[in-house]
Amino acid sequence: MSVFELAGLRKLRRIGLTRLNNLTDEAIYALGDLHQTLERVHLSYCDRITLTAISYLLQKLQRLTHLSLTGVPAFLRPELQRFCRLPPAVRPVSTYVCLY
């Protein structure tokens, strides 16, 4: 229901819905139906969404420039891996910051 409410925000350009185990295809359809303004969508680790729902979203969102689907089981298929880019390299984290 929360995604349906967010879909009502007409000027929404970016949305991050990562790690939502209960996110369903119906929510994805609502985003596609109500949001032609979306440019960036993050759906990583939402394990219940399907290829059909994402295909629908891609057809509806003409302005989409970024779609994250890391860890979504439906997209861990070899034929789809050619569209993926490698994750960024992990940089070492400093334990302190020095300002001069």
N, C-alpha and C positions, 0 to 999 in steps of 0.2 A: 504493500500500500504506500510505503514511503516513496518508492520510485514513481508511482503514479502521481503523487503530489508534486514531486520534483519536475515531472514532465509538464506541469502546468506553468512553469517559469518560462515565459516566451522568449526571453533574450539569452537563455543559457547557451554558452558556447563550449564549455568544458565540464565533464562530469567524471568523477572517480568513484567507482563502485567495486573496489577490489575486496576480495575475501568475504563476499556475501554468499554464504552457503545456501540461503533460501531464495536467491535471485532466480527467477524463472523466465522462460521464453516470453510469457505474457508481458512482463515488465520491459523486455527488449522491444517487443512490438509497440508498446506504448511510447517508448522513446522515439522510435522511427516514425510513428504516426504524428506525434505532436511536436517534434523538434527538427525542423529543417535547418536550424541555426547551429547545431552541434558540429564542432570542428575536431575535438579531441575526446575520446571515450576510453576509459580504463576499466576493463572487466576481468583483470587477472585474478586467477584462483576462484572464480565463480563456477563451481563444478556442475551446475545443473543446466547451464545454457547449451543450446545445440547449434550445429552448423546451419540449420534452417533459419533460426532466429537471427543469427549474425548475417547471413546472406540477405535477409529481409532488411536489416539495418543498413547494410552497405548500399542496397538499392535505393533506400529512402533518403539517406544523408548525402546530398550532393557536395556539401562543403567539408566533409570529413577528410582530415589530413593525417590523423594518428589514431590507431586502434590497438590497444594492448590486450592480449589474450594469453599471457603467460600462465601456464599451469592449468589451463582449461582442458579437461580430458578430451573433448570433442575435437580439439585442434592439435592433438599430439600424434597425428597421423603423418606418415612419411610424405605423402603427396602434398601436404600443406606446408611442410617444413621449408620448402624452397622459397617461400614468401617471407620467411622469418629472417631477422637480422640477429647477429650475435649480441649478447648482453654486453654492456660496457665493462671494461676491465675494472677490477676492484683496486682502489687506491689505498695505500696504508693511511691509517687515521693517526693524526698527531695527537699526542696526549696534552699538549699545551699550545697556546697561540702567543706569539711574541709580537707586540705592537711597538713600533719605533716612532 
